[in-house]
Amino acid sequence: MVEENQHSRQGLQAAFSSEEQKRYWLLWHEHQGSSSRVANVCGVRSDTVQEHVLRVVKSLGFDGIKQAKTHYGFKSSSVHKYAEVNSSDLKKLLEMQGYRCALSGVRLEPKNAELDHKIPLSRGGTNDLGNLQWLARDVNRAKGTMDNEEFIAMCRIVGKV
C-alpha cells in the first residue's frame, strides 16, 4: 500500500462518519480496492460498500474511487477480464456445479453454457472464481446486469403473474 503522505491519520479519522464506514474503508484497503470482496466479507451488497467508500474518498479530496485506487496503487478489475482464473479453474467450477446451470439447474452443454458474474463487473463485481458461475445461455440473457438476488426475486414475481 502506498504511504499516506497527502492525507494525515487525523484527516482520515475525520473522514469517517460511522464505525461501519471505517470498517468498510479498512477492508477496502485490505482487499486492494475490491468492493465486491468487502461486500462478501461483510454480507452486504457491493453498491453499499461503494457508497461508503465513495463518501470517504470524496472527504479525502479525491474525485472518485478510480482516482483513489490509482493513488493507493490498486489495480483496476477491468484491466484483465479473467485475470484471476484459468481454464482449469473454470472446468472445476463447471464440475462443482454438476454440469448444471447455477440458477435453473438445466443441464449445460458447450452450445448452451455461458460464464456469468454473480455480481456484474459493471456493478463492482470481480473476476474472482467466487464471483463466477456457469449459466444456461437463455438464463444469462434474462439475468442481464442483475445480481443473483435481484434475478431470483424477479423470477418469483414473474412466477406469481
C-alpha contacts under 8 A as a table, 3 or more apart, distances in Angstrom:
res1	aa1	res2	aa2	distance
1	M	29	H	7.97
1	M	72	Y	5.98
1	M	73	G	6.68
2	V	71	H	7.45
2	V	72	Y	5.07
2	V	73	G	6.42
3	E	72	Y	7.88
4	E	7	H	5.47
4	E	8	S	6.59
4	E	9	R	7.99
5	N	8	S	6.78
7	H	11	G	6.03
7	H	12	L	6.53
7	H	60	L	6.95
8	S	11	G	5.10
8	S	12	L	6.22
9	R	12	L	4.96
9	R	13	Q	6.14
10	Q	13	Q	5.15
10	Q	14	A	6.31
11	G	14	A	5.11
11	G	15	A	6.33
11	G	60	L	7.37
12	L	15	A	5.05
12	L	16	F	7.10
12	L	60	L	7.11
13	Q	16	F	5.76
14	A	17	S	7.54
15	A	55	R	8.00
15	A	56	V	5.40
15	A	59	S	5.65
15	A	60	L	6.69
16	F	19	E	7.24
16	F	21	Q	5.98
16	F	22	K	5.65
16	F	56	V	6.39
17	S	21	Q	6.59
17	S	22	K	7.85
18	S	21	Q	5.19
18	S	22	K	6.40
19	E	22	K	4.97
19	E	23	R	6.13
20	E	23	R	5.08
20	E	24	Y	6.28
21	Q	24	Y	5.16
21	Q	25	W	6.16
21	Q	52	H	5.56
21	Q	53	V	7.16
21	Q	56	V	7.85
22	K	25	W	5.09
22	K	26	L	6.18
23	R	26	L	5.24
23	R	27	L	6.13
24	Y	27	L	5.18
24	Y	28	W	5.86
24	Y	38	V	6.88
24	Y	49	V	6.29
24	Y	52	H	7.03
24	Y	53	V	6.82
25	W	28	W	4.94
25	W	29	H	6.32
25	W	52	H	7.66
25	W	53	V	5.81
25	W	56	V	7.59
26	L	29	H	5.21
26	L	30	E	6.22
27	L	30	E	4.81
27	L	31	H	6.02
27	L	38	V	6.00
28	W	31	H	5.20
28	W	32	Q	6.19
28	W	33	G	4.92
28	W	34	S	6.03
28	W	35	S	6.31
28	W	38	V	6.11
28	W	53	V	7.72
29	H	32	Q	5.08
29	H	33	G	5.66
30	E	33	G	7.66
31	H	34	S	5.58
31	H	37	R	6.72
31	H	38	V	7.04
32	Q	74	F	5.43
32	Q	75	K	7.58
33	G	69	K	6.28
33	G	74	F	6.15
33	G	75	K	7.96
34	S	37	R	5.43
34	S	38	V	6.54
34	S	77	S	7.97
34	S	124	G	7.69
34	S	126	T	7.43
35	S	38	V	5.11
35	S	39	A	6.05
35	S	46	S	5.54
35	S	47	D	7.72
35	S	49	V	5.86
35	S	50	Q	6.07
35	S	124	G	6.26
35	S	125	G	7.54
36	S	39	A	4.85
36	S	40	N	6.16
36	S	45	R	7.62
36	S	46	S	4.90
36	S	49	V	7.90
36	S	119	I	7.65
36	S	124	G	5.95
36	S	125	G	5.27
36	S	126	T	6.53
37	R	40	N	5.10
37	R	41	V	6.31
37	R	126	T	7.86
38	V	41	V	5.07
38	V	42	C	6.07
38	V	46	S	7.50
38	V	49	V	7.05
39	A	42	C	5.14
39	A	43	G	5.61
39	A	44	V	4.87
39	A	45	R	5.46
39	A	46	S	5.00
39	A	48	T	7.79
39	A	49	V	6.27
40	N	43	G	5.14
40	N	44	V	6.66
40	N	45	R	7.80
40	N	46	S	7.99
44	V	48	T	6.76
44	V	49	V	7.54
45	R	48	T	5.36
45	R	49	V	6.88
46	S	49	V	5.24
46	S	50	Q	6.26
46	S	119	I	7.96
46	S	123	R	7.37
46	S	124	G	6.22
46	S	125	G	7.38
47	D	50	Q	4.87
47	D	51	E	6.09
47	D	123	R	7.00
47	D	124	G	7.15
48	T	51	E	5.24
48	T	52	H	6.57
49	V	52	H	5.32
49	V	53	V	6.12
50	Q	53	V	5.05
50	Q	54	L	5.80
51	E	54	L	5.17
51	E	55	R	6.39
52	H	55	R	5.28
52	H	56	V	6.57
53	V	56	V	5.18
53	V	57	V	6.03
53	V	65	I	7.51
54	L	57	V	4.92
54	L	58	K	5.98
54	L	64	G	6.42
54	L	65	I	6.00
55	R	58	K	5.23
55	R	59	S	6.16
56	V	59	S	5.09
56	V	60	L	6.24
57	V	60	L	5.17
57	V	61	G	6.63
57	V	62	F	5.54
57	V	63	D	7.61
57	V	64	G	6.35
57	V	65	I	6.45
57	V	68	A	6.62
58	K	61	G	5.18
58	K	62	F	5.16
58	K	63	D	6.21
58	K	64	G	6.36
59	S	62	F	7.43
62	F	65	I	7.53
62	F	67	Q	6.24
62	F	68	A	6.16
63	D	67	Q	6.34
63	D	68	A	7.94
64	G	67	Q	5.54
64	G	68	A	6.50
65	I	68	A	5.02
65	I	69	K	6.09
66	K	69	K	5.09
66	K	70	T	6.30
66	K	76	S	7.88
67	Q	70	T	5.12
67	Q	71	H	6.18
68	A	71	H	4.94
68	A	72	Y	6.16
69	K	72	Y	5.25
69	K	73	G	5.97
69	K	74	F	4.90
69	K	75	K	7.05
69	K	76	S	7.49
70	T	73	G	5.03
70	T	74	F	5.96
70	T	75	K	7.40
71	H	74	F	7.76
75	K	79	V	7.62
76	S	79	V	5.69
77	S	80	H	6.46
77	S	81	K	7.59
77	S	126	T	6.22
77	S	127	N	7.25
78	S	81	K	6.14
78	S	121	L	7.57
80	H	83	A	4.95
81	K	127	N	6.82
82	Y	85	V	5.78
82	Y	86	N	7.50
82	Y	127	N	5.62
83	A	86	N	7.73
83	A	127	N	6.94
84	E	127	N	6.22
84	E	128	D	5.72
84	E	129	L	7.28
85	V	89	D	5.90
85	V	90	L	7.10
85	V	127	N	7.43
85	V	128	D	6.79
85	V	129	L	6.26
86	N	89	D	5.29
86	N	90	L	6.42
87	S	90	L	5.04
87	S	91	K	6.14
88	S	91	K	5.13
88	S	92	K	6.23
89	D	92	K	5.11
89	D	93	L	6.19
89	D	129	L	7.48
90	L	93	L	5.00
90	L	94	L	6.26
90	L	129	L	7.87
91	K	94	L	5.06
91	K	95	E	6.21
92	K	95	E	4.96
92	K	96	M	6.04
93	L	96	M	4.99
93	L	97	Q	6.25
93	L	133	Q	7.27
93	L	134	W	7.73
94	L	97	Q	5.13
94	L	98	G	6.43
94	L	99	Y	5.35
94	L	100	R	7.57
94	L	133	Q	7.93
94	L	134	W	6.50
95	E	98	G	4.94
95	E	99	Y	5.71
96	M	99	Y	7.58
97	Q	100	R	5.61
97	Q	101	C	7.27
97	Q	102	A	6.55
97	Q	134	W	7.76
99	Y	107	R	6.04
99	Y	108	L	5.30
99	Y	109	E	7.64
100	R	104	S	7.87
100	R	105	G	5.07
100	R	106	V	5.33
100	R	107	R	4.48
100	R	108	L	5.10
100	R	134	W	7.63
100	R	135	L	7.57
101	C	104	S	5.44
101	C	105	G	4.68
101	C	106	V	5.17
101	C	107	R	6.42
101	C	108	L	6.21
101	C	113	A	7.77
101	C	134	W	5.79
101	C	135	L	4.35
101	C	136	A	5.37
102	A	105	G	6.04
102	A	133	Q	6.43
102	A	134	W	6.04
102	A	135	L	5.72
103	L	135	L	6.77
103	L	139	V	7.64
104	S	135	L	7.86
104	S	136	A	7.77
104	S	139	V	7.41
106	V	136	A	6.80
107	R	136	A	7.98
108	L	112	N	6.13
108	L	113	A	5.42
108	L	135	L	7.67
108	L	136	A	6.36
109	E	112	N	5.53
109	E	113	A	5.81
110	P	113	A	5.50
112	N	136	A	5.42
112	N	137	R	5.13
112	N	138	D	7.92
113	A	134	W	6.47
113	A	135	L	5.81
113	A	136	A	4.93
113	A	137	R	5.70
114	E	134	W	5.68
114	E	135	L	5.38
114	E	136	A	6.11
114	E	137	R	5.62
114	E	140	N	7.14
115	L	132	L	6.81
115	L	133	Q	5.86
115	L	134	W	4.70
115	L	135	L	6.28
116	D	120	P	7.91
116	D	132	L	5.60
116	D	133	Q	5.28
116	D	134	W	5.96
116	D	135	L	6.53
116	D	140	N	6.88
117	H	120	P	5.04
117	H	121	L	7.05
117	H	125	G	7.05
117	H	126	T	7.71
117	H	127	N	7.47
117	H	131	N	5.51
117	H	132	L	4.66
117	H	133	Q	6.36
118	K	125	G	7.55
118	K	131	N	5.23
118	K	132	L	5.86
118	K	133	Q	6.69
118	K	147	D	5.50
118	K	148	N	5.72
119	I	123	R	6.64
119	I	124	G	7.04
119	I	125	G	4.65
119	I	126	T	7.54
119	I	131	N	6.49
119	I	146	M	7.44
119	I	147	D	4.88
119	I	148	N	7.22
120	P	123	R	5.32
120	P	124	G	6.64
120	P	125	G	5.01
120	P	126	T	7.65
120	P	145	T	5.88
120	P	146	M	7.18
120	P	147	D	6.57
121	L	124	G	5.18
121	L	125	G	4.32
121	L	126	T	5.93
121	L	127	N	7.78
122	S	125	G	6.99
122	S	145	T	7.57
123	R	145	T	7.94
125	G	131	N	7.02
126	T	131	N	6.40
127	N	131	N	6.41
127	N	132	L	6.95
128	D	131	N	5.41
128	D	132	L	6.77
129	L	132	L	5.17
129	L	133	Q	8.00
135	L	139	V	6.32
135	L	140	N	5.84
136	A	139	V	5.28
136	A	140	N	6.19
137	R	140	N	5.12
137	R	141	R	6.21
138	D	141	R	5.08
138	D	142	A	6.22
139	V	142	A	5.10
139	V	143	K	6.07
140	N	143	K	5.03
140	N	144	G	6.25
141	R	144	G	5.36
143	K	146	M	5.63
143	K	147	D	7.58
143	K	148	N	7.82
143	K	151	F	5.74
146	M	149	E	7.88
146	M	150	E	5.70
146	M	151	F	5.80
147	D	150	E	5.45
147	D	151	F	6.22
148	N	151	F	5.10
148	N	152	I	6.10
149	E	152	I	5.28
149	E	153	A	6.13
150	E	153	A	5.10
150	E	154	M	6.13
151	F	154	M	5.08
151	F	155	C	6.20
152	I	155	C	5.03
152	I	156	R	6.26
153	A	156	R	5.14
153	A	157	I	6.39
154	M	157	I	5.12
154	M	158	V	6.17
155	C	158	V	5.06
155	C	159	G	5.93
156	R	159	G	5.00
156	R	160	K	6.42
157	I	160	K	5.29
157	I	161	V	6.75
158	V	161	V	5.32
